[in-house]
Amino acid sequence: MRNLSAYVFATAALLASFTAARAEDVLSEVSTLENEYFNNWSQGAEQAAKALGLNYRILSGKGDAAKQIEIYEAQFAAGVKITFGENLVAANIKPIVEMAKKAGAVHVAVWESLPGFHPLDGGTDNYAFATFFTPDDVDNSYRIAKLLFDKIGGKGNVVHITGFPGVDADIARTAGFEKALAGYPNIKVVARQPGKWNQVDSRKVMEDLLVAHSKIDAVFGQNDSIALGAMQAVEDAGMHIPITGLDGNGETLKLVKEGRILATMGFTPQWQAGFALVRAYDASKGFKPSPCERMMYTGATLITAANVDKYQAFLAGEKLPFDWKKMSRALHPNDWDPQNYVWPIDVKTYWGSRMPAGYNLPKPYQEAFDAGCVGKLTAEYKDHYKQRIPE
């Protein structure tokens, strides 16, 4: 019996040591895996996780709000402590963060925010909602819309094909388009219809619009898939007009090079996911982002025929050109490098009219904002940005 007890004790000790030595799990949840953007996203996350010694997995709720909650619930129950992901359903952020808090985990949200739910609302010393990151889609759309309008000489009939109404990215990109449009009184928007972020629906929308309108001079697509669908319909009709998208997907880059798409906005999803993973890792290791660092913009590259070769070359090859450890504030507290532009969001302006009535921004954030944290942090992150994405 003593031998059996000794065996059981030794086996338990061995299992305990194996569990302790096992790499920490990190989860990324996204709306779809059937999309080049999220394939690139996963490539960056996988390489970042490997560099940090983490066990990475990616799961998809396929845009289903209930399924997304089920995924996080199961992963937290399984012991996952580090999570990040694209939040197609903004309302889910709050329950995900509440689950993370109970599990002693951290979460980094990307793309979609929930107006009236700031990361600091969970408590100044709680990092279950570590940070929120998103590109500045108002400015990105403004820049690319101006390029499109200038291409047709500042006058003509333009079609605007949007994504899903009510989604943060769709709202922001439309706002950027409208901001640019205000400076071009001779541009007429002859149609604005949703393409639902995908190529098939957008192609059908464009086919119908070509029948309905005798003259269309340009198309603003709310993302690359929309731009591709519109391009196919236009080319099938024997036409060639300037078309833009946003995302910087590989197929779109080739079409920019060929002159079939005028331009796209590259968000570099490989970097985007890797950076979010690193920040989640840092929060799990005790890094405490300041109040203004809890919601931040991330940089994007306007890609045209003039710089597409440089951008493609930068991301060519199996190993991505990012030093993931150097991104880490926990591993490199003094010489960290974000390896892209990152700067604080002015939250009140960002949420704007979507801010719930009666909601007040957290006091620590408001005090930091009033003390000039946006300018100071912008300068700090710019100073640390050494390893650069081509522009």
C-alpha positions in Angstrom: 0.0 0.0 0.0 2.9 2.3 0.8 4.3 1.7 -2.7 1.0 2.5 -4.3 0.7 5.7 -2.2 4.2 6.7 -3.2 3.3 6.1 -6.8 0.1 8.2 -6.6 2.0 11.0 -4.9 4.8 10.9 -7.4 2.4 10.9 -10.3 0.4 13.8 -8.9 3.7 15.7 -8.4 4.7 15.0 -12.0 1.3 16.2 -13.3 1.5 19.3 -11.2 5.0 20.1 -12.5 3.8 19.5 -16.1 0.9 21.8 -15.6 3.1 24.5 -14.1 5.5 24.2 -17.0 2.8 24.4 -19.6 2.7 27.6 -21.7 -0.1 30.0 -20.7 -3.1 29.9 -23.0 -4.1 33.0 -25.0 -7.4 33.3 -26.9 -8.4 35.4 -29.9 -12.1 35.4 -30.9 -13.1 36.9 -34.2 -16.3 37.1 -36.3 -15.1 34.9 -39.1 -12.1 32.7 -40.2 -13.2 32.8 -43.8 -11.7 36.1 -44.5 -8.2 37.1 -45.6 -8.1 39.9 -43.0 -8.5 37.5 -40.1 -6.1 35.0 -41.6 -3.5 37.8 -41.6 -4.6 38.7 -38.1 -4.1 35.1 -36.9 -0.6 35.0 -38.5 0.5 38.0 -36.4 -1.1 36.7 -33.2 0.5 33.3 -33.6 4.0 34.7 -34.1 3.6 37.1 -31.2 2.4 34.3 -29.0 5.3 32.1 -29.9 7.8 34.9 -29.2 6.2 35.3 -25.7 6.0 31.6 -25.0 2.2 31.5 -25.1 -0.1 28.8 -26.3 -2.3 30.6 -28.9 -5.7 29.6 -30.2 -8.3 31.4 -32.4 -12.0 30.7 -32.4 -14.9 32.3 -34.3 -18.4 33.1 -33.3 -19.3 33.6 -36.9 -20.9 37.0 -36.1 -23.4 35.3 -33.7 -23.6 37.3 -30.5 -24.7 34.3 -28.4 -22.0 32.1 -29.8 -19.3 34.7 -29.0 -20.4 34.7 -25.3 -20.4 30.9 -25.2 -16.8 30.8 -26.6 -15.5 33.2 -23.9 -17.5 31.5 -21.2 -16.0 28.1 -22.1 -12.5 29.4 -22.5 -12.5 31.2 -19.1 -13.9 28.1 -17.5 -11.0 26.1 -19.0 -8.6 28.5 -17.3 -7.6 30.9 -20.1 -6.4 34.2 -18.6 -5.3 36.2 -21.6 -7.9 37.1 -24.3 -8.3 39.7 -27.1 -10.5 40.0 -30.1 -12.5 41.8 -32.6 -15.9 42.7 -31.1 -18.4 42.8 -34.0 -21.2 42.9 -31.4 -20.3 45.9 -29.2 -22.9 45.0 -26.6 -21.0 41.8 -25.8 -18.0 43.7 -24.5 -19.5 44.2 -21.1 -20.5 40.6 -20.3 -17.1 39.4 -21.7 -15.3 41.8 -19.4 -17.5 40.7 -16.4 -16.6 37.1 -17.1 -12.9 38.0 -17.4 -13.1 39.8 -14.0 -14.6 36.8 -12.3 -12.0 34.5 -13.9 -9.1 36.7 -13.0 -8.3 37.2 -16.7 -7.6 40.2 -18.9 -9.3 41.2 -22.1 -8.2 43.6 -24.9 -11.0 44.7 -27.3 -10.3 45.7 -30.9 -12.4 47.7 -33.4 -15.7 48.0 -31.6 -16.4 49.8 -28.4 -19.5 50.1 -26.2 -20.3 53.8 -25.7 -20.7 54.4 -22.0 -18.5 51.5 -21.0 -14.9 52.8 -20.6 -12.2 50.3 -19.4 -11.9 52.3 -16.2 -15.5 51.8 -15.4 -14.5 48.4 -14.1 -12.3 50.1 -11.5 -9.0 51.9 -11.6 -7.1 48.9 -10.2 -8.9 46.3 -12.3 -7.5 45.3 -15.7 -10.0 42.7 -16.8 -10.7 45.3 -19.5 -7.1 46.1 -20.1 -7.4 48.3 -23.2 -9.4 49.1 -26.3 -7.7 49.7 -29.7 -9.1 50.8 -33.0 -7.9 52.6 -36.2 -9.0 56.2 -36.5 -11.6 55.4 -39.2 -12.9 58.9 -39.5 -9.5 60.2 -40.5 -8.7 57.1 -42.6 -11.9 57.4 -44.7 -11.4 61.2 -45.0 -8.0 60.7 -46.4 -8.9 58.1 -49.0 -12.2 59.8 -49.9 -10.2 63.0 -50.7 -7.9 60.9 -52.9 -10.9 59.5 -54.8 -12.5 62.9 -55.3 -9.3 64.4 -56.5 -8.9 61.6 -58.9 -12.1 62.5 -60.7 -11.2 66.2 -60.7 -13.4 67.2 -57.8 -16.7 66.7 -59.6 -18.9 63.9 -60.7 -21.3 61.2 -59.5 -20.1 59.0 -56.7 -21.5 55.7 -55.3 -21.0 55.0 -51.6 -21.4 51.3 -50.6 -21.4 50.9 -46.8 -21.0 47.9 -44.5 -23.4 47.0 -41.7 -25.4 50.0 -40.4 -24.9 50.8 -36.8 -21.4 49.2 -36.5 -18.6 51.4 -35.2 -16.4 51.0 -38.2 -19.3 51.8 -40.6 -20.4 54.8 -38.6 -16.8 56.2 -38.5 -16.1 55.5 -42.1 -19.3 57.2 -43.2 -18.4 60.2 -41.1 -15.0 60.4 -42.7 -16.5 60.2 -46.1 -19.0 63.0 -45.3 -16.2 65.1 -43.9 -14.3 64.9 -47.2 -17.5 65.4 -49.2 -18.1 68.7 -47.4 -15.0 70.1 -49.2 -16.2 69.1 -52.7 -19.5 70.9 -53.6 -19.4 69.5 -57.1 -19.4 65.8 -56.0 -22.8 64.3 -56.0 -23.5 61.0 -54.0 -26.1 59.4 -56.3 -26.5 56.3 -54.1 -25.6 55.0 -50.7 -26.5 51.3 -50.0 -25.1 48.6 -47.6 -22.9 46.0 -49.1 -22.7 44.1 -45.7 -18.9 44.0 -45.8 -18.8 41.2 -48.3 -18.0 40.8 -52.0 -21.2 39.0 -53.1 -23.7 41.5 -51.7 -21.7 44.4 -52.9 -21.4 43.1 -56.4 -25.2 42.8 -56.6 -25.6 46.3 -55.2 -23.3 47.7 -57.8 -24.9 45.8 -60.6 -28.3 47.3 -59.7 -26.8 50.8 -59.4 -25.2 50.6 -62.8 -28.7 49.9 -64.3 -30.3 52.6 -62.2 -27.8 55.4 -63.0 -26.6 56.4 -66.4 -23.4 58.0 -65.2 -21.2 56.9 -62.2 -17.7 58.3 -62.0 -16.3 56.7 -58.9 -17.1 54.2 -56.0 -16.2 54.5 -52.4 -16.2 51.0 -50.8 -16.4 50.8 -47.0 -13.9 47.9 -47.0 -11.8 45.9 -49.5 -14.5 43.1 -50.0 -17.0 45.8 -51.0 -14.5 47.4 -53.4 -13.8 44.0 -55.0 -17.5 43.3 -55.5 -18.0 46.7 -57.0 -15.0 46.3 -59.3 -16.3 43.0 -60.6 -19.7 44.5 -61.5 -18.1 47.6 -63.1 -15.7 45.5 -65.2 -18.5 43.1 -66.2 -20.2 46.2 -67.6 -17.1 47.0 -69.7 -16.3 50.0 -67.6 -13.3 51.3 -65.6 -13.8 53.9 -62.9 -11.8 54.7 -59.7 -12.8 52.5 -56.8 -11.4 52.6 -53.2 -11.6 50.2 -50.3 -10.1 49.9 -46.8 -8.3 46.9 -45.2 -5.1 46.4 -47.3 -5.8 42.8 -48.1 -3.4 40.9 -50.4 -5.7 40.6 -53.4 -6.6 44.3 -53.2 -2.9 45.2 -53.1 -2.4 43.3 -56.4 -5.3 45.1 -57.9 -3.9 48.5 -56.8 -0.7 47.5 -58.5 -2.6 46.6 -61.7 -4.6 49.9 -61.6 -7.9 48.2 -61.2 -8.4 49.6 -57.7 -7.3 53.1 -57.0 -6.3 52.7 -53.3 -6.9 51.0 -50.0 -6.1 51.7 -46.4 -3.8 49.1 -44.9 -4.5 48.4 -41.2 -1.8 45.7 -41.1 -3.9 43.1 -39.2 -0.8 41.0 -38.5 0.6 43.9 -36.4 -2.9 44.8 -35.1 -3.5 41.3 -33.6 0.1 40.9 -32.4 0.1 44.3 -30.6 -3.3 43.5 -28.9 -1.9 40.2 -27.8 1.2 41.8 -26.4 -0.8 44.4 -24.5 -3.0 41.7 -23.0 0.1 39.7 -22.0 1.6 42.9 -20.4 -1.6 43.5 -18.4 -1.5 39.9 -17.2 2.1 40.5 -16.0 1.3 43.6 -14.0 1.7 46.4 -16.5 -0.7 49.1 -15.6 -1.7 51.4 -18.6 -2.4 54.9 -17.6 -6.0 56.3 -17.8 -5.3 57.8 -21.3 -3.8 54.5 -22.5 -6.9 52.5 -21.9 -8.5 53.6 -25.2 -6.1 54.2 -28.1 -6.0 54.7 -31.9 -3.7 52.6 -34.1 -2.1 53.7 -37.3 -3.0 52.9 -40.9 -1.2 53.3 -44.2 -2.8 54.8 -47.3 -1.7 52.4 -50.1 -1.6 53.5 -53.7 0.3 52.5 -56.8 3.2 54.7 -55.5 3.9 52.7 -52.3 2.2 49.3 -52.8 5.5 47.6 -53.7 7.2 48.8 -50.4 4.2 47.7 -48.3 4.0 44.3 -49.9 7.8 43.7 -49.6 7.6 44.6 -45.9 5.1 41.8 -45.1 6.6 39.3 -47.6 7.9 36.0 -46.2 6.7 33.6 -43.5 8.4 35.5 -40.6 6.8 38.9 -40.0 9.2 41.9 -39.5 8.1 42.7 -36.0 10.0 42.3 -32.8 7.1 41.2 -30.6 9.2 41.1 -27.4 10.3 44.7 -28.0 6.6 45.7 -28.1 6.1 44.5 -24.5 6.1 47.1 -21.8 6.6 44.2 -19.3 9.7 42.8 -21.0 11.1 46.2 -22.2 9.9 48.8 -19.7 12.4 51.5 -21.0 13.1 50.7 -24.6 9.7 49.4 -25.8 8.7 50.0 -29.4 5.1 49.9 -30.6 6.3 49.5 -34.2 3.3 51.5 -35.5 1.7 54.8 -34.7 -0.4 54.5 -31.5 -2.1 57.5 -29.8 -4.8 58.2 -27.2 -8.5 58.5 -28.1 -10.3 61.6 -27.1 -13.2 59.5 -25.8 -15.9 62.2 -25.6 -15.3 63.1 -29.2 -15.0 59.5 -30.3 -18.3 58.4 -28.8 -20.0 61.8 -29.5 -23.8 61.6 -29.7 -23.7 57.8 -29.0 -22.7 58.6 -25.3 -25.6 57.5 -23.1 -27.6 60.3 -21.5 -26.3 60.9 -17.9 -23.1 59.0 -18.4 -19.9 60.7 -17.1 -16.5 59.7 -18.2 -14.4 58.1 -15.3 -12.9 60.7 -13.1 -9.3 59.5 -13.5 -9.6 59.7 -17.3 -11.2 63.1 -17.2 -8.5 64.5 -14.9 -5.7 63.0 -17.1 -7.4 64.4 -20.2 -7.7 67.9 -18.6 -4.0 67.7 -17.7 -3.1 67.2 -21.4 -2.5 63.4 -21.4 -3.5 63.1 -25.1 -0.6 65.3 -26.3 1.9 63.9 -23.9 1.1 60.3 -24.7 1.0 60.9 -28.4 4.6 62.4 -28.1 5.8 59.5 -25.9 4.5 56.8 -28.2 5.8 58.6 -31.3 9.3 58.9 -29.6 9.3 55.1 -29.0 8.2 54.2 -32.5 11.5 53.1 -34.1 10.9 50.0 -36.2 8.6 51.4 -38.9 5.9 50.3 -41.3 6.5 51.7 -44.8 4.3 54.7 -45.7 
